[in-house]
Each structure stands twice: as structure tokens, then as C-alpha cells.
Amino acid sequence: MKIAFLARNDGTDTRQGKICNSLHRLGYQVIYIGWDREPEREKRPILDPEIPRFIFRWRAGFGEVSANGWPQFFRYVARVLREQRPDVLHVRDEPLTAMAMPLKGWLYRYLVLDIFDSLAARHYSSPVLNTATLATRRLAHLGADRIIETSEQLRAMLGLFARKAIVVMNCPADPGEAVAQSLPSLPAVQICTGGSLSRQRDGLEVLLKAVDLLPPGEVEIQASGWLHDDYARDIFVKHPAVHYRWLETPEEFREQAARCDAISYLRGDAGETTYRSWVLPNRFFDAMSVGRPLIISSEMKMAPWATDQALGYLYTPGDHVGLAAIFRQLKERRQELPAYAARMRRLFTSQYTWPIMEERLHALYQGLGG
């Protein structure tokens, strides 16, 4: 079976790389079709070198809609599909799926929708935009032969389309026991944060307010990721308690997290949409894989389960005083980290490693067309 994986980036996204590499390892013939929106920037390859890449290079900001770029990207995709003739088009997210639907039956047979950044997570002030978003999402669900979601709760939100969906969580590869044993050695409490760093989404302002309540040098923030707004670039990374560096790979991030006391995922926008509140963040799996507690927003639907499993600490959005209290607890509980890490590792290896998700992916493709 020949599979074309279609996404609106250049192939350096971690989840896409895991899926493509897994399908290739399972014996499928895989090609990757993507859009490089930063052609001038050097990238580190994630895809297996044996996977052919077809990359449309057109400069466009990640938050922008390019009136010229999209039509040209569509023509590029159609040309590649016409030349390659895959059996399956595996598409990242709903907008691209809706775009590729007119080509179904002509240039490919089956359509797999892989939802990672769903339109359901977005909410606009314009009723017209909200209606268009909902219509695009429903159209994509209707046209897909199979759908992949990242949690059971999000799968249930597909409604009637849940019957053709499976769950493939964004679990990481197992970093191993040795990484989890890399306990924090610095005197200051070490807080790890990363991803798309912005003032609201990642609670950066609240983090700094909590740090400033404590004596200088008592808490240090180890940060990595994309600096998405002026606050992140001009204020957050320049704070004396923040140590920022770019980490190229998820493996490097987990190694950094293992040297910290906790991982922060404050997610200030979790309550804006129901879908977003149900998302299982990458940090959830990262924390378990290295055995570190997770500081998460109480607005996330996973919060009660996280407290039942003693996965970490709940943070009330905006409560920097409560967050400072959590930082104090972390210092006092350092001696408990080895036992905590062992328990989290057992939970991770039994339910949340990538090979478990790879088996689900294989089962989806084995049943395709049946």
C-alpha cells in the first residue's frame, strides 16, 4: 500500500515524523508532501531518509493566510498526487482534508484525516468565521474514510463520525530509566517549560509573578521553544530567573525536564473552548516519561484525573500566589522524586509509549477498505 502524508509544514513536526516513520517501518510505501513556509531557515530532518519528500517552498508566516500560497499549494499537491498515485492520502488536520477532497477517487482512493490541531479549538468573534470553520470541519469528517484523534474524549466529540475514528495519542518514545534518574542537582527549584511560548497561552506573566514573590535565586525557569509574542521575546526571556535556549528535538527537551523539579503547562487559554480543555498536551506524556510532576491548569478537563493519579499540581489560572506556593512544595519534596519517578514510569510504559500507538495505526491501515 502506498501512502501519501500531506501536511502544511516542511516535515519537521515531531508527531508527523513519528507517524510517517512508523508507517515506513511497518512496511508501507510512504511519501511526504508538505509546505516549507520558511525556506531560508535550515532544518533538522525528522523523517526517515528513505521517505521521499515533496516540498512546496513558499514564504508565509505561520499565523497568516496567503491568498496566493494556498492555490499554488493545491496545484502542487495535485501534481504530486497525479505523478505518485498513492492508494491513501493521510492528511494532517481538517482544512487540508477539505482542500484535498475534490481529488479523491481521481488521484487517490482512501482518505485518512489525522486531527492534531482541530478547528474545534478555535473561536472567532465573527459569526461568519465560526460558521465557515464548523462547515469545514464537518465536510472533512464526512469525506474521510478514517479519522485519527488524540484522546477518547476528543473522539467522542466527533459525534456520528466517532464510529470511523481511532485514538493515537501523541506519546513519545521511551527515553529510558536512566533519563528519569537524572534528578535535579542545582540548589534552586527548576521549572521546565516549553513549546509555543506566549504570554496568555503559556501563562508566562503569571510564572514571572510567582517567581518574583520568592527570594531571588530560589526558582529558575528552564525554557525552550518558539517565542510567539513580544512578551515572550522582550520580557520573559530577559528575566534573570529565566534560562532560555533552543532545543532542536523532543529528546533534548525531555533530558532537560528530567533535570528539573516539575514541568509547567499553565495553558491560560484552556477554558476558551470545550475542545481545547479536553486536549491531552505533549507535556502530559513528557512528564510521565521522565517521572516529573506536571503543573497544569485547573480548567483542563484532565485535571481531576491528574489529581486522582497524583500526576502533579493544579494551578488556578491567574493565581500567582498559589503557584509560588507550589514552587515552595517542590523544594521540600525533592527527596520523594525517585519514588515518584518510578511510579510515573510504570504508568507510562504500561499505557502511553509510542509502540502502543503504532499498533493502533497499523490496525487502522490493515482494516482500511474493509
C-alpha positions in Angstrom: 0.0 0.0 0.0 1.3 3.4 -1.0 0.6 6.3 1.5 1.0 10.0 0.8 1.2 12.0 4.0 0.0 15.6 3.4 0.7 18.5 5.9 1.2 22.2 5.9 4.8 22.2 7.1 8.1 21.0 5.9 8.3 17.6 7.6 10.0 18.7 10.8 6.9 18.3 13.0 7.5 15.6 15.6 4.1 13.9 15.5 4.1 13.7 11.7 7.6 12.3 11.8 6.6 9.6 14.2 3.6 8.6 12.1 5.5 8.6 8.8 8.5 6.7 10.2 6.2 4.2 11.9 4.3 3.5 8.7 7.5 3.1 6.8 8.9 0.8 9.4 5.6 -1.3 9.2 6.3 -1.9 5.6 4.1 0.7 3.8 5.4 2.8 1.0 5.3 6.3 2.3 5.9 9.7 0.7 5.6 13.1 2.3 4.0 16.2 0.8 4.5 19.4 2.7 4.8 23.2 2.6 8.0 24.9 3.7 6.9 28.3 4.9 10.5 29.3 6.0 12.6 28.1 3.1 15.5 30.3 4.2 15.9 28.5 7.6 17.9 25.4 8.0 16.0 22.5 9.5 17.0 19.3 11.2 15.4 16.3 9.4 13.0 14.1 11.3 11.7 11.8 8.5 13.5 8.6 7.7 15.8 9.5 4.8 14.3 6.7 2.7 10.9 8.5 2.7 10.7 10.7 -0.4 9.8 14.3 0.4 7.9 16.6 -2.0 8.1 20.1 -0.5 6.4 23.2 -1.8 8.5 26.2 -0.8 6.6 29.5 -0.4 7.4 32.1 2.3 4.4 32.6 4.6 4.0 33.4 8.3 2.6 30.6 10.4 -0.3 32.8 11.5 -1.0 34.2 8.1 -3.3 33.1 5.3 -1.6 33.6 1.9 -4.1 34.2 -0.9 -1.5 33.2 -3.4 0.1 30.4 -1.5 -2.9 28.2 -0.9 -4.0 28.0 -4.6 -0.4 27.3 -5.7 0.0 24.7 -2.9 -3.2 23.0 -4.1 -1.8 22.8 -7.6 1.5 21.5 -6.3 -0.3 18.7 -4.3 -2.4 17.7 -7.2 0.6 17.4 -9.5 2.5 15.3 -6.9 -0.5 13.0 -6.4 -1.0 12.7 -10.2 2.6 11.6 -10.5 2.8 9.3 -7.5 -0.7 7.8 -7.5 -0.9 6.8 -3.8 -3.6 4.4 -2.5 -4.2 6.5 0.6 -3.9 10.2 1.3 -3.2 10.7 5.1 -3.9 14.4 5.9 -2.9 16.5 8.9 -6.0 18.4 10.1 -9.3 19.5 8.7 -8.6 22.5 6.4 -6.2 20.4 4.2 -8.6 17.5 4.2 -11.4 19.7 2.9 -9.0 21.0 0.2 -7.9 17.6 -0.9 -11.4 16.0 -1.0 -12.1 17.0 -4.7 -9.1 14.9 -5.7 -10.5 11.7 -4.0 -11.3 8.9 -6.4 -9.3 10.5 -9.1 -5.8 10.8 -7.7 -6.1 8.5 -4.6 -8.6 6.0 -3.2 -8.8 6.4 0.6 -8.7 9.5 2.8 -7.4 9.4 6.4 -7.9 12.5 8.5 -5.3 12.9 11.2 -6.6 15.6 13.7 -3.9 17.3 15.7 -4.8 21.0 15.6 -8.6 20.9 15.2 -10.7 23.7 14.0 -13.0 23.0 17.0 -10.3 24.5 19.2 -10.7 27.9 17.6 -13.3 30.6 18.4 -13.7 33.8 16.5 -15.7 37.0 17.3 -17.1 36.8 13.8 -20.2 34.5 13.4 -19.3 34.2 9.7 -15.9 32.8 10.5 -17.3 30.4 13.2 -19.9 29.1 10.7 -17.2 28.6 8.0 -15.0 26.8 10.5 -17.7 24.5 11.5 -18.7 23.7 7.9 -15.1 22.9 7.0 -14.7 20.6 10.0 -18.0 18.7 9.2 -17.0 18.5 5.5 -13.6 17.0 6.4 -15.2 14.4 8.8 -17.8 13.5 6.1 -15.2 12.9 3.4 -12.7 11.0 5.5 -12.7 7.2 5.4 -11.0 7.0 8.7 -10.2 9.7 11.4 -7.5 9.8 14.0 -7.9 11.8 17.2 -5.6 12.2 20.1 -7.8 11.2 23.1 -11.0 9.3 23.8 -12.8 12.5 24.9 -12.0 14.3 21.6 -13.0 11.2 19.7 -16.4 11.3 21.4 -16.8 14.9 20.3 -16.8 13.7 16.6 -20.4 12.7 17.2 -21.7 10.4 14.5 -18.3 10.3 12.9 -16.7 8.8 16.0 -17.5 5.3 14.6 -14.8 5.6 12.0 -12.2 7.1 14.4 -9.4 5.7 16.4 -7.2 7.3 19.1 -3.5 7.7 18.5 -2.2 9.8 21.4 0.9 11.9 20.9 3.1 9.7 23.1 6.8 10.0 22.9 9.4 7.3 22.5 10.6 5.9 25.8 13.6 8.0 27.0 14.6 5.1 29.3 15.1 4.7 33.0 18.5 6.5 33.0 16.9 9.8 32.0 14.3 9.6 34.7 17.1 9.1 37.3 18.7 12.4 36.3 17.5 14.2 39.4 17.8 18.0 39.8 21.2 18.9 41.3 21.0 22.7 41.5 20.0 24.4 44.7 17.2 26.5 43.1 13.9 24.8 42.2 14.0 24.1 38.5 10.8 24.6 36.4 10.8 23.3 32.9 8.5 25.0 30.3 8.5 24.8 26.5 6.5 24.7 23.3 4.9 27.8 21.7 5.7 30.3 24.4 3.3 33.3 24.7 2.0 35.5 27.4 -1.6 34.2 27.5 -1.3 30.6 26.3 1.6 29.6 28.5 0.9 31.8 31.4 4.4 33.4 31.2 3.3 36.6 33.1 1.9 34.5 35.9 5.1 32.4 36.0 7.2 35.5 36.5 4.9 37.0 39.1 5.1 33.8 41.1 8.9 33.7 40.8 9.1 37.4 42.0 7.2 36.5 45.2 10.1 34.3 46.3 13.7 35.3 47.2 16.0 35.9 44.3 17.6 32.6 43.1 15.1 30.3 44.8 13.4 29.4 41.5 14.8 29.1 38.0 12.8 28.5 34.8 14.4 26.4 32.1 12.6 27.4 28.9 12.8 26.3 25.3 10.5 26.6 22.2 9.1 29.2 19.9 8.8 32.8 21.2 5.4 33.7 19.8 4.8 37.2 21.0 6.5 40.4 22.2 6.1 39.5 25.9 7.9 36.2 25.4 10.7 37.8 23.4 11.2 41.1 25.2 10.2 40.4 28.8 10.1 36.7 29.6 13.4 35.5 28.3 15.2 38.6 29.7 14.0 37.9 33.3 17.0 37.0 35.5 15.3 33.7 36.6 14.7 32.5 33.1 17.3 30.4 31.2 16.2 30.1 27.6 17.8 28.0 24.9 16.5 26.5 21.7 16.3 22.7 21.9 16.1 21.0 18.5 14.5 17.7 19.4 11.9 16.4 21.9 14.6 14.1 23.3 16.6 17.1 24.3 13.6 18.7 25.9 12.9 15.5 28.0 16.5 15.4 29.1 16.2 19.0 30.3 12.9 18.2 32.0 14.5 15.3 33.9 17.0 17.7 35.4 14.1 19.8 36.8 11.7 19.6 39.7 8.5 19.9 37.6 7.1 20.7 34.1 4.8 23.7 33.7 1.7 23.6 31.5 -0.4 26.5 32.7 -2.4 26.8 29.4 -4.1 30.1 30.0 -6.5 29.6 27.1 -7.7 26.1 28.1 -11.2 27.4 29.1 -11.8 29.2 25.8 -13.3 26.2 24.0 -14.5 22.8 25.2 -12.3 21.1 22.7 -9.2 22.8 23.9 -10.0 22.0 27.5 -10.0 18.3 26.6 -6.7 18.2 24.8 -4.0 15.9 26.3 -0.9 18.0 26.0 2.5 16.6 24.9 3.8 17.8 28.3 1.4 15.2 30.0 3.3 12.4 28.3 6.7 14.0 28.7 6.2 14.4 32.4 5.3 10.7 32.9 8.1 9.5 30.6 10.8 11.2 32.8 8.9 10.9 36.1 8.4 14.6 36.9 5.3 16.2 38.3 3.2 18.4 35.9 1.8 21.8 36.9 -1.5 22.1 34.9 -4.4 24.5 34.7 -7.5 23.5 36.7 -9.5 24.5 33.6 -8.3 21.4 31.7 -10.8 18.5 31.8 -8.0 16.1 32.6 -7.3 17.9 35.9 -9.4 15.7 38.1 -7.9 12.5 36.6 -4.4 14.0 37.0 -5.0 14.7 40.7 -6.5 11.2 41.2 -3.4 9.7 39.7 -1.2 12.1 41.7 0.5 13.3 38.5 1.3 16.7 39.8 -0.2 20.0 40.9 -3.3 22.0 39.9 -2.9 25.7 39.1 -5.8 28.1 39.2 -5.5 30.4 36.2 -4.1 33.8 37.2 -3.2 32.7 40.8 0.5 33.6 41.0 0.4 33.3 44.8 -0.8 29.7 44.7 1.8 29.0 42.0 4.5 30.3 44.3 3.3 28.0 47.0 3.6 25.1 44.6 7.2 26.1 43.9 7.9 26.0 47.7 6.5 22.5 47.9 8.7 21.3 45.1 11.8 22.1 47.1 10.5 20.4 50.2 9.6 17.2 48.3 12.8 16.7 46.3 13.6 13.6 48.4 10.4 12.0 47.2 11.2 12.3 43.5 12.9 8.9 43.0 9.8 7.0 44.2 7.5 9.4 42.3 9.5 8.9 39.1 9.4 5.1 39.4 5.6 5.2 39.8 5.1 7.5 36.8 7.4 5.4 34.7 5.3 2.3 35.4 2.2 4.2 34.3 3.9 5.5 31.2 5.4 2.2 30.0 2.2 0.3 30.5 -0.2 2.6 28.6 1.5 5.6 26.9 4.5 4.6 24.8 4.7 5.2 21.1 4.9 1.5 20.1 1.4 1.0 21.6 0.1 3.9 19.4 2.0 2.4 16.4 0.0 -0.8 16.8 -3.2 1.2 16.6 -2.0 2.9 13.5 -1.1 -0.4 11.9 -4.6 -1.8 12.7 -6.2 1.2 11.1 -4.4 0.6 7.8 -4.9 -3.1 7.9 -8.6 -2.5 8.1 -8.8 0.2 5.6 -11.3 -0.6 2.8 -12.8 -3.4 4.8 
